Amino acid sequence: MTRTTTFRARLLRSGAEPQTVTVRSSSDAPPRTLRRAAGGGGTLNFDVYALLDADGWPASATYTYVASLSREPAAPDA
């Protein structure tokens, strides 16, 4: 049986203030990556963060920014 864990993720990004967000995970270990919604417009934008430090697990973990990804939304079924 998988349990859901809620933890505080500290997100680090060069040139920006660190952010702390609450994340739900369905694992007993911290996720290796986090994908957070970003931006807007006509595309789906995500910032990707990689696990940096899990010393505070299961209460918290620290992640560092890796890249931003975007894709066009899927066309609706006709």
PDB file of N, CA, C and O in Angstrom:
ATOM      1  N   MET A   1       0.843  -1.184   0.000  1.00  0.00           N
ATOM      2  CA  MET A   1       0.000   0.000   0.000  1.00  0.00           C
ATOM      3  C   MET A   1       0.886   1.244   0.000  1.00  0.00           C
ATOM      4  O   MET A   1       1.803   1.362   0.812  1.00  0.00           O
ATOM      5  N   THR A   2       0.613   2.143  -0.891  1.00  0.00           N
ATOM      6  CA  THR A   2       1.370   3.383  -0.988  1.00  0.00           C
ATOM      7  C   THR A   2       0.703   4.446  -0.135  1.00  0.00           C
ATOM      8  O   THR A   2      -0.513   4.625  -0.186  1.00  0.00           O
ATOM      9  N   ARG A   3       1.497   5.139   0.639  1.00  0.00           N
ATOM     10  CA  ARG A   3       0.945   6.226   1.434  1.00  0.00           C
ATOM     11  C   ARG A   3       1.321   7.558   0.807  1.00  0.00           C
ATOM     12  O   ARG A   3       2.326   7.674   0.106  1.00  0.00           O
ATOM     13  N   THR A   4       0.507   8.543   1.070  1.00  0.00           N
ATOM     14  CA  THR A   4       0.771   9.885   0.557  1.00  0.00           C
ATOM     15  C   THR A   4       1.453  10.691   1.647  1.00  0.00           C
ATOM     16  O   THR A   4       0.991  10.731   2.787  1.00  0.00           O
ATOM     17  N   THR A   5       2.550  11.329   1.289  1.00  0.00           N
ATOM     18  CA  THR A   5       3.311  12.169   2.201  1.00  0.00           C
ATOM     19  C   THR A   5       3.204  13.613   1.741  1.00  0.00           C
ATOM     20  O   THR A   5       3.350  13.899   0.552  1.00  0.00           O
ATOM     21  N   THR A   6       2.951  14.515   2.662  1.00  0.00           N
ATOM     22  CA  THR A   6       2.965  15.946   2.367  1.00  0.00           C
ATOM     23  C   THR A   6       4.233  16.522   2.991  1.00  0.00           C
ATOM     24  O   THR A   6       4.507  16.312   4.173  1.00  0.00           O
ATOM     25  N   PHE A   7       5.003  17.250   2.183  1.00  0.00           N
ATOM     26  CA  PHE A   7       6.244  17.825   2.705  1.00  0.00           C
ATOM     27  C   PHE A   7       6.456  19.227   2.157  1.00  0.00           C
ATOM     28  O   PHE A   7       5.791  19.634   1.205  1.00  0.00           O
ATOM     29  N   ARG A   8       7.370  19.953   2.749  1.00  0.00           N
ATOM     30  CA  ARG A   8       7.728  21.301   2.311  1.00  0.00           C
ATOM     31  C   ARG A   8       8.939  21.209   1.399  1.00  0.00           C
ATOM     32  O   ARG A   8       9.981  20.687   1.795  1.00  0.00           O
ATOM     33  N   ALA A   9       8.806  21.713   0.181  1.00  0.00           N
ATOM     34  CA  ALA A   9       9.908  21.718  -0.775  1.00  0.00           C
ATOM     35  C   ALA A   9      10.453  23.137  -0.891  1.00  0.00           C
ATOM     36  O   ALA A   9       9.715  24.079  -1.182  1.00  0.00           O
ATOM     37  N   ARG A  10      11.729  23.271  -0.665  1.00  0.00           N
ATOM     38  CA  ARG A  10      12.399  24.570  -0.828  1.00  0.00           C
ATOM     39  C   ARG A  10      12.984  24.574  -2.232  1.00  0.00           C
ATOM     40  O   ARG A  10      13.798  23.719  -2.580  1.00  0.00           O
ATOM     41  N   LEU A  11      12.558  25.550  -3.036  1.00  0.00           N
ATOM     42  CA  LEU A  11      12.967  25.640  -4.431  1.00  0.00           C
ATOM     43  C   LEU A  11      14.000  26.740  -4.602  1.00  0.00           C
ATOM     44  O   LEU A  11      13.740  27.902  -4.291  1.00  0.00           O
ATOM     45  N   LEU A  12      15.170  26.369  -5.097  1.00  0.00           N
ATOM     46  CA  LEU A  12      16.259  27.328  -5.289  1.00  0.00           C
ATOM     47  C   LEU A  12      16.452  27.590  -6.778  1.00  0.00           C
ATOM     48  O   LEU A  12      16.469  26.668  -7.594  1.00  0.00           O
ATOM     49  N   ARG A  13      16.597  28.868  -7.110  1.00  0.00           N
ATOM     50  CA  ARG A  13      16.815  29.257  -8.506  1.00  0.00           C
ATOM     51  C   ARG A  13      17.732  30.468  -8.508  1.00  0.00           C
ATOM     52  O   ARG A  13      17.488  31.430  -7.780  1.00  0.00           O
ATOM     53  N   SER A  14      18.773  30.434  -9.310  1.00  0.00           N
ATOM     54  CA  SER A  14      19.732  31.523  -9.393  1.00  0.00           C
ATOM     55  C   SER A  14      19.030  32.823  -9.755  1.00  0.00           C
ATOM     56  O   SER A  14      18.227  32.863 -10.688  1.00  0.00           O
ATOM     57  N   GLY A  15      19.334  33.886  -9.017  1.00  0.00           N
ATOM     58  CA  GLY A  15      18.770  35.197  -9.296  1.00  0.00           C
ATOM     59  C   GLY A  15      17.363  35.411  -8.770  1.00  0.00           C
ATOM     60  O   GLY A  15      16.751  36.441  -9.052  1.00  0.00           O
ATOM     61  N   ALA A  16      16.834  34.452  -8.005  1.00  0.00           N
ATOM     62  CA  ALA A  16      15.479  34.583  -7.451  1.00  0.00           C
ATOM     63  C   ALA A  16      15.496  34.199  -5.976  1.00  0.00           C
ATOM     64  O   ALA A  16      16.332  33.416  -5.526  1.00  0.00           O
ATOM     65  N   GLU A  17      14.559  34.766  -5.245  1.00  0.00           N
ATOM     66  CA  GLU A  17      14.422  34.408  -3.836  1.00  0.00           C
ATOM     67  C   GLU A  17      13.983  32.948  -3.725  1.00  0.00           C
ATOM     68  O   GLU A  17      13.160  32.498  -4.521  1.00  0.00           O
ATOM     69  N   PRO A  18      14.517  32.195  -2.751  1.00  0.00           N
ATOM     70  CA  PRO A  18      14.052  30.822  -2.558  1.00  0.00           C
ATOM     71  C   PRO A  18      12.557  30.805  -2.251  1.00  0.00           C
ATOM     72  O   PRO A  18      12.043  31.687  -1.562  1.00  0.00           O
ATOM     73  N   GLN A  19      11.874  29.803  -2.763  1.00  0.00           N
ATOM     74  CA  GLN A  19      10.450  29.620  -2.496  1.00  0.00           C
ATOM     75  C   GLN A  19      10.266  28.336  -1.705  1.00  0.00           C
ATOM     76  O   GLN A  19      11.029  27.384  -1.863  1.00  0.00           O
ATOM     77  N   THR A  20       9.254  28.315  -0.857  1.00  0.00           N
ATOM     78  CA  THR A  20       8.887  27.088  -0.157  1.00  0.00           C
ATOM     79  C   THR A  20       7.444  26.777  -0.503  1.00  0.00           C
ATOM     80  O   THR A  20       6.558  27.613  -0.328  1.00  0.00           O
ATOM     81  N   VAL A  21       7.215  25.564  -0.996  1.00  0.00           N
ATOM     82  CA  VAL A  21       5.877  25.141  -1.404  1.00  0.00           C
ATOM     83  C   VAL A  21       5.550  23.816  -0.727  1.00  0.00           C
ATOM     84  O   VAL A  21       6.450  23.060  -0.361  1.00  0.00           O
ATOM     85  N   THR A  22       4.273  23.541  -0.564  1.00  0.00           N
ATOM     86  CA  THR A  22       3.828  22.268  -0.016  1.00  0.00           C
ATOM     87  C   THR A  22       3.574  21.315  -1.170  1.00  0.00           C
ATOM     88  O   THR A  22       2.887  21.658  -2.132  1.00  0.00           O
ATOM     89  N   VAL A  23       4.130  20.120  -1.067  1.00  0.00           N
ATOM     90  CA  VAL A  23       4.045  19.129  -2.134  1.00  0.00           C
ATOM     91  C   VAL A  23       3.520  17.819  -1.558  1.00  0.00           C
ATOM     92  O   VAL A  23       3.839  17.447  -0.429  1.00  0.00           O
ATOM     93  N   ARG A  24       2.707  17.126  -2.355  1.00  0.00           N
ATOM     94  CA  ARG A  24       2.236  15.793  -1.981  1.00  0.00           C
ATOM     95  C   ARG A  24       2.989  14.780  -2.810  1.00  0.00           C
ATOM     96  O   ARG A  24       3.183  14.968  -4.011  1.00  0.00           O
ATOM     97  N   SER A  25       3.415  13.707  -2.173  1.00  0.00           N
ATOM     98  CA  SER A  25       4.149  12.656  -2.852  1.00  0.00           C
ATOM     99  C   SER A  25       3.566  11.305  -2.473  1.00  0.00           C
ATOM    100  O   SER A  25       3.175  11.097  -1.324  1.00  0.00           O
ATOM    101  N   SER A  26       3.504  10.398  -3.416  1.00  0.00           N
ATOM    102  CA  SER A  26       2.985   9.061  -3.126  1.00  0.00           C
ATOM    103  C   SER A  26       4.139   8.074  -2.993  1.00  0.00           C
ATOM    104  O   SER A  26       4.097   6.973  -3.542  1.00  0.00           O
ATOM    105  N   SER A  27       5.163   8.479  -2.262  1.00  0.00           N
ATOM    106  CA  SER A  27       6.347   7.653  -2.072  1.00  0.00           C
ATOM    107  C   SER A  27       6.882   7.862  -0.664  1.00  0.00           C
ATOM    108  O   SER A  27       6.621   8.885  -0.030  1.00  0.00           O
ATOM    109  N   ASP A  28       7.630   6.882  -0.190  1.00  0.00           N
ATOM    110  CA  ASP A  28       8.274   7.017   1.113  1.00  0.00           C
ATOM    111  C   ASP A  28       9.618   7.719   1.014  1.00  0.00           C
ATOM    112  O   ASP A  28      10.279   7.948   2.027  1.00  0.00           O
ATOM    113  N   ALA A  29      10.026   8.061  -0.203  1.00  0.00           N
ATOM    114  CA  ALA A  29      11.274   8.784  -0.443  1.00  0.00           C
ATOM    115  C   ALA A  29      10.932  10.069  -1.185  1.00  0.00           C
ATOM    116  O   ALA A  29       9.915  10.129  -1.876  1.00  0.00           O
ATOM    117  N   PRO A  30      11.766  11.098  -1.054  1.00  0.00           N
ATOM    118  CA  PRO A  30      11.472  12.346  -1.772  1.00  0.00           C
ATOM    119  C   PRO A  30      11.567  12.137  -3.275  1.00  0.00           C
ATOM    120  O   PRO A  30      12.429  11.388  -3.735  1.00  0.00           O
ATOM    121  N   PRO A  31      10.702  12.781  -4.051  1.00  0.00           N
ATOM    122  CA  PRO A  31      10.802  12.680  -5.503  1.00  0.00           C
ATOM    123  C   PRO A  31      12.147  13.222  -5.975  1.00  0.00           C
ATOM    124  O   PRO A  31      12.649  14.203  -5.426  1.00  0.00           O
ATOM    125  N   ARG A  32      12.727  12.596  -6.980  1.00  0.00           N
ATOM    126  CA  ARG A  32      14.015  13.049  -7.505  1.00  0.00           C
ATOM    127  C   ARG A  32      13.885  14.350  -8.283  1.00  0.00           C
ATOM    128  O   ARG A  32      14.835  15.129  -8.358  1.00  0.00           O
ATOM    129  N   THR A  33      12.714  14.586  -8.861  1.00  0.00           N
ATOM    130  CA  THR A  33      12.457  15.837  -9.568  1.00  0.00           C
ATOM    131  C   THR A  33      11.063  16.343  -9.224  1.00  0.00           C
ATOM    132  O   THR A  33      10.175  15.565  -8.874  1.00  0.00           O
ATOM    133  N   LEU A  34      10.886  17.650  -9.327  1.00  0.00           N
ATOM    134  CA  LEU A  34       9.582  18.289  -9.181  1.00  0.00           C
ATOM    135  C   LEU A  34       9.335  19.105 -10.441  1.00  0.00           C
ATOM    136  O   LEU A  34      10.250  19.728 -10.979  1.00  0.00           O
ATOM    137  N   ARG A  35       8.109  19.095 -10.897  1.00  0.00           N
ATOM    138  CA  ARG A  35       7.710  19.914 -12.047  1.00  0.00           C
ATOM    139  C   ARG A  35       6.620  20.856 -11.557  1.00  0.00           C
ATOM    140  O   ARG A  35       5.572  20.419 -11.080  1.00  0.00           O
ATOM    141  N   ARG A  36       6.878  22.138 -11.679  1.00  0.00           N
ATOM    142  CA  ARG A  36       5.949  23.164 -11.191  1.00  0.00           C
ATOM    143  C   ARG A  36       5.442  23.988 -12.366  1.00  0.00           C
ATOM    144  O   ARG A  36       6.219  24.379 -13.238  1.00  0.00           O
ATOM    145  N   ALA A  37       4.136  24.252 -12.390  1.00  0.00           N
ATOM    146  CA  ALA A  37       3.545  25.086 -13.436  1.00  0.00           C
ATOM    147  C   ALA A  37       4.177  26.472 -13.400  1.00  0.00           C
ATOM    148  O   ALA A  37       4.451  27.018 -12.332  1.00  0.00           O
ATOM    149  N   ALA A  38       4.403  27.030 -14.589  1.00  0.00           N
ATOM    150  CA  ALA A  38       5.017  28.362 -14.688  1.00  0.00           C
ATOM    151  C   ALA A  38       4.465  29.070 -15.906  1.00  0.00           C
ATOM    152  O   ALA A  38       4.017  28.438 -16.863  1.00  0.00           O
ATOM    153  N   GLY A  39       4.502  30.380 -15.856  1.00  0.00           N
ATOM    154  CA  GLY A  39       4.115  31.176 -17.017  1.00  0.00           C
ATOM    155  C   GLY A  39       2.659  31.028 -17.399  1.00  0.00           C
ATOM    156  O   GLY A  39       1.813  30.706 -16.565  1.00  0.00           O
ATOM    157  N   GLY A  40       2.381  31.263 -18.642  1.00  0.00           N
ATOM    158  CA  GLY A  40       1.014  31.198 -19.125  1.00  0.00           C
ATOM    159  C   GLY A  40       0.994  31.309 -20.632  1.00  0.00           C
ATOM    160  O   GLY A  40       1.888  30.801 -21.309  1.00  0.00           O
ATOM    161  N   GLY A  41      -0.012  31.965 -21.158  1.00  0.00           N
ATOM    162  CA  GLY A  41      -0.130  32.096 -22.594  1.00  0.00           C
ATOM    163  C   GLY A  41      -0.767  30.857 -23.195  1.00  0.00           C
ATOM    164  O   GLY A  41      -1.513  30.148 -22.519  1.00  0.00           O
ATOM    165  N   GLY A  42      -0.478  30.591 -24.465  1.00  0.00           N
ATOM    166  CA  GLY A  42      -1.090  29.486 -25.169  1.00  0.00           C
ATOM    167  C   GLY A  42      -0.358  28.163 -25.015  1.00  0.00           C
ATOM    168  O   GLY A  42      -0.780  27.160 -25.590  1.00  0.00           O
ATOM    169  N   THR A  43       0.739  28.136 -24.246  1.00  0.00           N
ATOM    170  CA  THR A  43       1.473  26.892 -24.055  1.00  0.00           C
ATOM    171  C   THR A  43       1.425  26.478 -22.599  1.00  0.00           C
ATOM    172  O   THR A  43       1.094  27.274 -21.720  1.00  0.00           O
ATOM    173  N   LEU A  44       1.763  25.214 -22.354  1.00  0.00           N
ATOM    174  CA  LEU A  44       1.883  24.718 -20.992  1.00  0.00           C
ATOM    175  C   LEU A  44       3.353  24.840 -20.614  1.00  0.00           C
ATOM    176  O   LEU A  44       4.212  24.228 -21.249  1.00  0.00           O
ATOM    177  N   ASN A  45       3.643  25.626 -19.588  1.00  0.00           N
ATOM    178  CA  ASN A  45       5.021  25.863 -19.160  1.00  0.00           C
ATOM    179  C   ASN A  45       5.259  25.253 -17.791  1.00  0.00           C
ATOM    180  O   ASN A  45       4.418  25.348 -16.897  1.00  0.00           O
ATOM    181  N   PHE A  46       6.427  24.620 -17.641  1.00  0.00           N
ATOM    182  CA  PHE A  46       6.795  23.990 -16.377  1.00  0.00           C
ATOM    183  C   PHE A  46       8.241  24.297 -16.059  1.00  0.00           C
ATOM    184  O   PHE A  46       9.094  24.303 -16.946  1.00  0.00           O
ATOM    185  N   ASP A  47       8.517  24.551 -14.790  1.00  0.00           N
ATOM    186  CA  ASP A  47       9.884  24.643 -14.302  1.00  0.00           C
ATOM    187  C   ASP A  47      10.208  23.299 -13.666  1.00  0.00           C
ATOM    188  O   ASP A  47       9.404  22.752 -12.910  1.00  0.00           O
ATOM    189  N   VAL A  48      11.376  22.774 -13.970  1.00  0.00           N
ATOM    190  CA  VAL A  48      11.792  21.478 -13.455  1.00  0.00           C
ATOM    191  C   VAL A  48      12.890  21.702 -12.420  1.00  0.00           C
ATOM    192  O   VAL A  48      13.844  22.441 -12.661  1.00  0.00           O
ATOM    193  N   TYR A  49      12.743  21.058 -11.273  1.00  0.00           N
ATOM    194  CA  TYR A  49      13.702  21.148 -10.171  1.00  0.00           C
ATOM    195  C   TYR A  49      14.207  19.757  -9.825  1.00  0.00           C
ATOM    196  O   TYR A  49      13.438  18.796  -9.845  1.00  0.00           O
ATOM    197  N   ALA A  50      15.498  19.637  -9.508  1.00  0.00           N
ATOM    198  CA  ALA A  50      16.110  18.362  -9.131  1.00  0.00           C
ATOM    199  C   ALA A  50      16.391  18.356  -7.635  1.00  0.00           C
ATOM    200  O   ALA A  50      16.723  19.387  -7.050  1.00  0.00           O
ATOM    201  N   LEU A  51      16.257  17.196  -7.032  1.00  0.00           N
ATOM    202  CA  LEU A  51      16.527  17.034  -5.605  1.00  0.00           C
ATOM    203  C   LEU A  51      17.972  17.393  -5.311  1.00  0.00           C
ATOM    204  O   LEU A  51      18.889  16.894  -5.962  1.00  0.00           O
ATOM    205  N   LEU A  52      18.169  18.256  -4.333  1.00  0.00           N
ATOM    206  CA  LEU A  52      19.504  18.699  -3.950  1.00  0.00           C
ATOM    207  C   LEU A  52      19.882  18.158  -2.572  1.00  0.00           C
ATOM    208  O   LEU A  52      21.006  17.704  -2.362  1.00  0.00           O
ATOM    209  N   ASP A  53      18.921  18.213  -1.625  1.00  0.00           N
ATOM    210  CA  ASP A  53      19.205  17.826  -0.244  1.00  0.00           C
ATOM    211  C   ASP A  53      17.931  17.291   0.398  1.00  0.00           C
ATOM    212  O   ASP A  53      16.904  17.970   0.402  1.00  0.00           O
ATOM    213  N   ALA A  54      17.993  16.086   0.935  1.00  0.00           N
ATOM    214  CA  ALA A  54      16.830  15.472   1.581  1.00  0.00           C
ATOM    215  C   ALA A  54      17.071  15.217   3.056  1.00  0.00           C
ATOM    216  O   ALA A  54      16.422  14.352   3.644  1.00  0.00           O
ATOM    217  N   ASP A  55      18.001  15.961   3.675  1.00  0.00           N
ATOM    218  CA  ASP A  55      18.308  15.749   5.088  1.00  0.00           C
ATOM    219  C   ASP A  55      17.097  15.957   5.991  1.00  0.00           C
ATOM    220  O   ASP A  55      17.029  15.361   7.066  1.00  0.00           O
ATOM    221  N   GLY A  56      16.142  16.786   5.581  1.00  0.00           N
ATOM    222  CA  GLY A  56      14.963  17.056   6.409  1.00  0.00           C
ATOM    223  C   GLY A  56      13.790  16.129   6.146  1.00  0.00           C
ATOM    224  O   GLY A  56      12.726  16.291   6.745  1.00  0.00           O
ATOM    225  N   TRP A  57      13.971  15.151   5.252  1.00  0.00           N
ATOM    226  CA  TRP A  57      12.892  14.244   4.875  1.00  0.00           C
ATOM    227  C   TRP A  57      12.439  13.438   6.077  1.00  0.00           C
ATOM    228  O   TRP A  57      13.303  12.966   6.816  1.00  0.00           O
ATOM    229  N   PRO A  58      11.152  13.244   6.332  1.00  0.00           N
ATOM    230  CA  PRO A  58      10.029  13.452   5.439  1.00  0.00           C
ATOM    231  C   PRO A  58       9.342  14.811   5.594  1.00  0.00           C
ATOM    232  O   PRO A  58       8.324  15.057   4.947  1.00  0.00           O
ATOM    233  N   ALA A  59       9.870  15.683   6.426  1.00  0.00           N
ATOM    234  CA  ALA A  59       9.229  16.987   6.614  1.00  0.00           C
ATOM    235  C   ALA A  59       9.565  17.962   5.490  1.00  0.00           C
ATOM    236  O   ALA A  59       8.732  18.781   5.104  1.00  0.00           O
ATOM    237  N   SER A  60      10.787  17.874   4.968  1.00  0.00           N
ATOM    238  CA  SER A  60      11.198  18.840   3.952  1.00  0.00           C
ATOM    239  C   SER A  60      12.305  18.271   3.068  1.00  0.00           C
ATOM    240  O   SER A  60      12.951  17.278   3.403  1.00  0.00           O
ATOM    241  N   ALA A  61      12.501  18.936   1.922  1.00  0.00           N
ATOM    242  CA  ALA A  61      13.584  18.613   0.996  1.00  0.00           C
ATOM    243  C   ALA A  61      13.894  19.869   0.199  1.00  0.00           C
ATOM    244  O   ALA A  61      13.039  20.740   0.038  1.00  0.00           O
ATOM    245  N   THR A  62      15.116  19.958  -0.297  1.00  0.00           N
ATOM    246  CA  THR A  62      15.536  21.128  -1.065  1.00  0.00           C
ATOM    247  C   THR A  62      15.808  20.715  -2.511  1.00  0.00           C
ATOM    248  O   THR A  62      16.414  19.677  -2.776  1.00  0.00           O
ATOM    249  N   TYR A  63      15.342  21.557  -3.438  1.00  0.00           N
ATOM    250  CA  TYR A  63      15.474  21.295  -4.868  1.00  0.00           C
ATOM    251  C   TYR A  63      16.123  22.490  -5.541  1.00  0.00           C
ATOM    252  O   TYR A  63      15.988  23.624  -5.080  1.00  0.00           O
ATOM    253  N   THR A  64      16.831  22.230  -6.637  1.00  0.00           N
ATOM    254  CA  THR A  64      17.456  23.291  -7.405  1.00  0.00           C
ATOM    255  C   THR A  64      16.907  23.292  -8.833  1.00  0.00           C
ATOM    256  O   THR A  64      16.626  22.237  -9.403  1.00  0.00           O
ATOM    257  N   TYR A  65      16.760  24.476  -9.391  1.00  0.00           N
ATOM    258  CA  TYR A  65      16.216  24.648 -10.743  1.00  0.00           C
ATOM    259  C   TYR A  65      17.121  23.989 -11.778  1.00  0.00           C
ATOM    260  O   TYR A  65      18.345  24.112 -11.725  1.00  0.00           O
ATOM    261  N   VAL A  66      16.487  23.279 -12.731  1.00  0.00           N
ATOM    262  CA  VAL A  66      17.230  22.625 -13.806  1.00  0.00           C
ATOM    263  C   VAL A  66      16.909  23.256 -15.154  1.00  0.00           C
ATOM    264  O   VAL A  66      17.818  23.644 -15.888  1.00  0.00           O
ATOM    265  N   ALA A  67      15.624  23.364 -15.487  1.00  0.00           N
ATOM    266  CA  ALA A  67      15.239  23.864 -16.812  1.00  0.00           C
ATOM    267  C   ALA A  67      13.762  24.213 -16.830  1.00  0.00           C
ATOM    268  O   ALA A  67      13.005  23.832 -15.936  1.00  0.00           O
ATOM    269  N   SER A  68      13.365  24.946 -17.861  1.00  0.00           N
ATOM    270  CA  SER A  68      11.953  25.223 -18.116  1.00  0.00           C
ATOM    271  C   SER A  68      11.549  24.451 -19.365  1.00  0.00           C
ATOM    272  O   SER A  68      12.292  24.413 -20.345  1.00  0.00           O
ATOM    273  N   LEU A  69      10.381  23.841 -19.329  1.00  0.00           N
ATOM    274  CA  LEU A  69       9.859  23.081 -20.454  1.00  0.00           C
ATOM    275  C   LEU A  69       8.531  23.678 -20.864  1.00  0.00           C
ATOM    276  O   LEU A  69       7.796  24.206 -20.029  1.00  0.00           O
ATOM    277  N   SER A  70       8.218  23.596 -22.152  1.00  0.00           N
ATOM    278  CA  SER A  70       6.903  24.057 -22.608  1.00  0.00           C
ATOM    279  C   SER A  70       6.418  23.140 -23.718  1.00  0.00           C
ATOM    280  O   SER A  70       7.211  22.527 -24.432  1.00  0.00           O
ATOM    281  N   ARG A  71       5.117  23.058 -23.848  1.00  0.00           N
ATOM    282  CA  ARG A  71       4.519  22.293 -24.932  1.00  0.00           C
ATOM    283  C   ARG A  71       3.151  22.874 -25.229  1.00  0.00           C
ATOM    284  O   ARG A  71       2.520  23.499 -24.377  1.00  0.00           O
ATOM    285  N   GLU A  72       2.713  22.655 -26.442  1.00  0.00           N
ATOM    286  CA  GLU A  72       1.387  23.107 -26.852  1.00  0.00           C
ATOM    287  C   GLU A  72       0.345  22.202 -26.211  1.00  0.00           C
ATOM    288  O   GLU A  72       0.572  20.997 -26.097  1.00  0.00           O
ATOM    289  N   PRO A  73      -0.788  22.747 -25.793  1.00  0.00           N
ATOM    290  CA  PRO A  73      -1.854  21.892 -25.280  1.00  0.00           C
ATOM    291  C   PRO A  73      -2.343  20.937 -26.374  1.00  0.00           C
ATOM    292  O   PRO A  73      -2.295  21.266 -27.560  1.00  0.00           O
ATOM    293  N   ALA A  74      -2.807  19.765 -25.969  1.00  0.00           N
ATOM    294  CA  ALA A  74      -3.316  18.790 -26.918  1.00  0.00           C
ATOM    295  C   ALA A  74      -4.582  19.318 -27.573  1.00  0.00           C
ATOM    296  O   ALA A  74      -5.389  19.991 -26.932  1.00  0.00           O
ATOM    297  N   ALA A  75      -4.750  19.014 -28.840  1.00  0.00           N
ATOM    298  CA  ALA A  75      -5.967  19.430 -29.555  1.00  0.00           C
ATOM    299  C   ALA A  75      -7.159  18.636 -29.024  1.00  0.00           C
ATOM    300  O   ALA A  75      -7.046  17.436 -28.773  1.00  0.00           O
ATOM    301  N   PRO A  76      -8.289  19.299 -28.856  1.00  0.00           N
ATOM    302  CA  PRO A  76      -9.478  18.575 -28.357  1.00  0.00           C
ATOM    303  C   PRO A  76      -9.946  17.557 -29.381  1.00  0.00           C
ATOM    304  O   PRO A  76      -9.801  17.752 -30.587  1.00  0.00           O
ATOM    305  N   ASP A  77     -10.512  16.461 -28.874  1.00  0.00           N
ATOM    306  CA  ASP A  77     -11.067  15.432 -29.771  1.00  0.00           C
ATOM    307  C   ASP A  77     -12.257  16.017 -30.509  1.00  0.00           C
ATOM    308  O   ASP A  77     -13.105  16.677 -29.909  1.00  0.00           O
ATOM    309  N   ALA A  78     -12.319  15.778 -31.800  1.00  0.00           N
ATOM    310  CA  ALA A  78     -13.422  16.317 -32.593  1.00  0.00           C
ATOM    311  C   ALA A  78     -14.529  15.299 -32.750  1.00  0.00           C
ATOM    312  O   ALA A  78     -15.541  15.582 -33.390  1.00  0.00           O
TER     313      ALA A  78
END
